[in-house]
Amino acid sequence: MIISRTPFRISFVGGGTDLKVFYRRTYGAVTSASIDKYMYITVNRLPSYFNYRIRVSYSQTENVKTVKEIRHPIVRESLKMVGVNGGVEIHSMADIPSRTGLGSSSSFTVGLLNALHAFKGEYASAEQLAREACAIEIDILREPIGKQDQYIAAYGGLNYIRFNPDETVYVDPIICSPETRGALFGNMMVFFTGWSRPASSVLKEQKKITASKIEVLTKMRDLTKDLNSVLSSGKKLDRFGQILQENWMLKRELVHGISNPEIDVYYEKARRAGALGGKILGAGGGGFLLFYVEKKNQNRVRQALGGLMEVKINFEPQGSKIIYVGG
């Protein structure tokens, strides 16, 4: 039995510039971090006396004889890529619901690939896992998504990730003190809106209009430089919240559906209660709201958003890893 654990992520600024339609023109960049919420994938050998050769359990259960019969597209293509043709049982579990803006789909893909490689007795580097996950989700399945989720899930940590026109990706850890990182996460508040939405529904529209939004996306990309400077210096962390606010206002200019009246109401309530800035996580339209709030104002924000569930998060320094290998 193999068990992989892969973190979910929070993207701070630059989201949208990891889409090929943007970074092929110039370069894209995001600043993001992995968090202590995870996708777990179990891969086990399936005894030959079953009348099926592959068992896949997620929100549904599939018992099939061949890889091509599998309905779950990521599982099917991952098995093909790694070269596992049968005799395998796959289960997935997650700390957070899917389609809520924390990169769950890519964490699933990266974690599954990691577990399947280990099942075959192979080591796969973070770069290989991210590259293979991008190939499956973007090139094979044609999902209208970017590359950032696959890379942060594979590498983990707090990173500046640059997407180059030649398809190379640079993952550079942001050097900051443990005290700065602790203060950063101590001032973050995350609330669940209760709504989920596939990222593809927003990103399909964003891809269509990217050519007309190059200036806005470039400004969002360039905010990564300001954010990285704040974190590296460890000074004036309040500027972090202000940059989130700037990014959010730019993001709202991109496409209809990123926000909605309910999200706008919650956002303004939090701001009036003392949040310095925030954003909807992921492509938009639902999921989780992130705010940067000084400690002295956090109870006021909780009261203002009393109808929403607060989710405690912390920093996860590692990416996808194998946490169990057994007989």
N, C-alpha and C positions, 0 to 999 in steps of 0.2 A: 504493500500500500504506500502511496505517495500522497502527501498533503502539501499544497502550496498556499502561501498567504500573501496577498497582494493588496497594497494600500489604495484607498481612494484619495482624491486630491482636491485642493482648493486652488483655483486659478485667480490671481490677484489682478493683473493688468495684461493687456496685449491679446486677449482672446479674440479670435477671428483672423488674426494675421498668420495663424498656422495653417490656413486653408491654401491649397495649391494655387488657386486663382489669384491670391495676393502675393505669396512669397516668390512665385515665378517671375513677377515683375520687378521685385526689389528683394527684400528679405523680411521675414517675420520674426517676432520675438515675444516671449511671454515670461512672466515671473510667476512661479507657482510652487506649491509645497504639498508633500504627501502628509496625510493625517492618520490618526490612530483609529480609523474605521476601515474594515477589511473585507475582501472577497476571499473565501476559502474554496479551494477546489481539491476534491479527493479523486484520485485515479487508482483503481484496484484491478487486479487480474480477475477475469471472469472465468470460472471453471467451464470446461468444455461440455459438461453434461446438460447445460441449458440449451433449449431449442432456438436461442438467438445468440448472436455473437457480440453484440454491443448493447449496453444498457446506459441510458443517459437520463439523469434525474435533475430537473430544475423546477420551474413552476408546473411542469408536466413531466411525465415519464415516457420515454421511448424505448421499446425493445425491438431491435432490428437485426437483420442478418448481415447487411453490408453497409459500408460508410455512405454510399450514395443515397440510401433510404432515409438517412437522418434528416429531420425537418429543421432542427436548430442550425441555422447557417454557419454560425461561428464554430460550433462543435464539429460540424461536417468538414469545413475547410481546414480547421486546425489538425484534425486527424489526417487529412490528406497531406498537409504540409510536412508534418513530422514523420509520416509513414507508418502509422499505426492502423492496421486493417481490420482488427477484431480482437476478441478475447479480452475486452476491457469494459470496465464499469466506471462511470463518471458521475460525480455528485457535486453540486455547488451550493454554497450558503453565503449569505451576505449580512453585514451589520446594518446596512442602509437599503431602503427600497431602490429599485432601478428607476431610471428616467427622472432623477431628481437633481441633476446638475453636478454630481460629484465624480463623473467619469467612470461609472460602474461598468459600462459595456467594455471599455478598453481594459479595465482592471480584470474583468472576466477573461478576455482574450489573452492578455499577458500571463495571467495566472494559469490558465489552461495549457498554454504552450510550455510554460515552465514545468508544469507537472508531467506533461506528456514526454518532454525530453528526458526528464529524470526517470520516468517509467521505462524508457529505452536504455537507460544507463548513460545518458549523454549530459554534458554540462552545456548550458546556454548562457552566454553573457547578457548583461542588461541591454547592450547595443543590439545583439541578435534578437532578443525577445521583442524589443520595441520595433525593430525593422520588420520582423515577421508579422507582428500584430498590425502594423500599418498596411502591409501588403494584403493581408486578409480583409481588413475592414474597408480600406479605401480602394485598393486596386482590384481585388477579386469581387467583393460584395457591393462595390460602388456606393458605399455610404457617403453622404455629402458632409463628411466631418474632417477635422484637422488632425494634426499629428501630436499635439501636446499631451493628450491624455495617455497615449501609449508610452511616451518617453518618461513622464513623471511616475507612472505606475511601475515601470521597469527599473528606473534608477532610484526613486525615492529621494527624500531630502528637500531642501529649499534651494531652488535652482533658477538660473537665467537660462532659458532654452532658445536657441537661435535656429531658424529654419532658412536654409540658403537656397538660392535659385537652382543650384545643381543637385538638389535633393539631399545634400548632406545636412546633418543636424549636430549642433554643438550643445552639449549639456555642461554648463559651468556652475558649480556650487557657489552660492553667495556666502562669502566669508563674513560672518558676524559672530559676536561673542554669545556664549550661552545665556548671559544675562539679557542681551538684546532680544534674542529669540524667545526667551521666556516671557519678557515684557510684551512682545508682539502677540503671542498666542494668549497671554493673560488678558489682553485688551480686545480680543476678538469674541464676538457673540454670533451664534448661528441659530436661526429659527426655521422650522419646517412650515411651509405654507399649507401643506396638506394636499397640494396638487402635484401631479407628475405629468410630464410631457416629453415625447421623443425629441431629442435635439435636432433630428433630421428635418422636422417640420419647419423649424426656424432657419436652419442652416441652408436648406434648399433655396429659400427665398434670398438669404444673404448672398449666396453664390451668384445669383442672377444680377444683383445690383452692386457687386463689389467694384466693378469698373468705375461706377459713378461715385463710389465712397472711398476712393484711394486716400484722399486727404484726411478723412476722419480716421481711417484705420492706421494711417501713418502716425497720427498724433497719439493714438492708443499704444502703438508699438513703442514710440519714443518715451512714453511714461515709464517704461521698464527701467530706463537709465536713471530717472529721478528716484524711483523706488529702490533700486539697488544701492544708490548712493546713501539714501537714508538708512538702510539696513546695515551697510558696511561701516558707516560712521558711528551708528548707535546713538546718534544725537537727534533731538527734535522728532521723536517717533510720532508725534501728533501729525506730522506731515504725511505719514502713511495713510491716515484716515482721509486727509484732504485729497491725496492722489486717487484713492478709491472713489471719492466723490467725482473727481474730474473724469475718471474712466467711465463711471456710470452714466454721466451726462452725455459723453461721446457715444457710448454704446447704444443709448436710446435713439440716437440719430440714424442708426444703421438700417433697421427694418422694423416694420410693424409686427408685434407679437412678442418682442423682447420683454415688454412690460404689459400691464393691464391695469384697470382702475383699482382693483383690490391691492395689487402690489404697490401701486403708487401711494395708496392710503397708508399702508403699513410703513412704507419707507419714510414718508413725511412725519408720521407719528414718532418713529425712532429718532429722526433728526431733531424734532422739537424737544425730545426728552434728553438729548445730549450726545447722540451718535455723531461722530465727526464725518463719517462717510460710510458707504456700503455698496452693495451690488447684489443682483440676483446671480446665483452661481450657475454655471453652465450656459447653454445657448439662450435661456430665458423662458418666460411664460409660466413658470412654476418652480417647484422644488424648494431649495433652501435660499434664505436671505442671509447674507453676511454683513455684519456691521463692525466698525472699529469704534470702541467706546472706552473712555477712561474709567477706571475702577469706581470713581466717585459717582458716576452717572449710570452705572450698570443696573442698579435696582429700579431706577426711574424708567429705563428702556424696557426692562422686564414687565413692569406694570403697564406701560403704554402698549405693549404687544401681548397683553395677557391672554389673548385668544389663540396665540401660536405656541407650539411646543418648542422649547429651547433644547438644543442638542449640544452637549459639551464635547469639545474637540481638543486635541493636543497634537503636537508635532510628532511625526514618524520619520526617523532619519534613514530608514532602509526601504528599498524597493521590494519587488517580488522576490520571495525566498522560499526554499523548501524547508518546511518546519518539521516534517516527519518522514522517515523512510523505514518501513517495517515489512515483515513477512506476511 
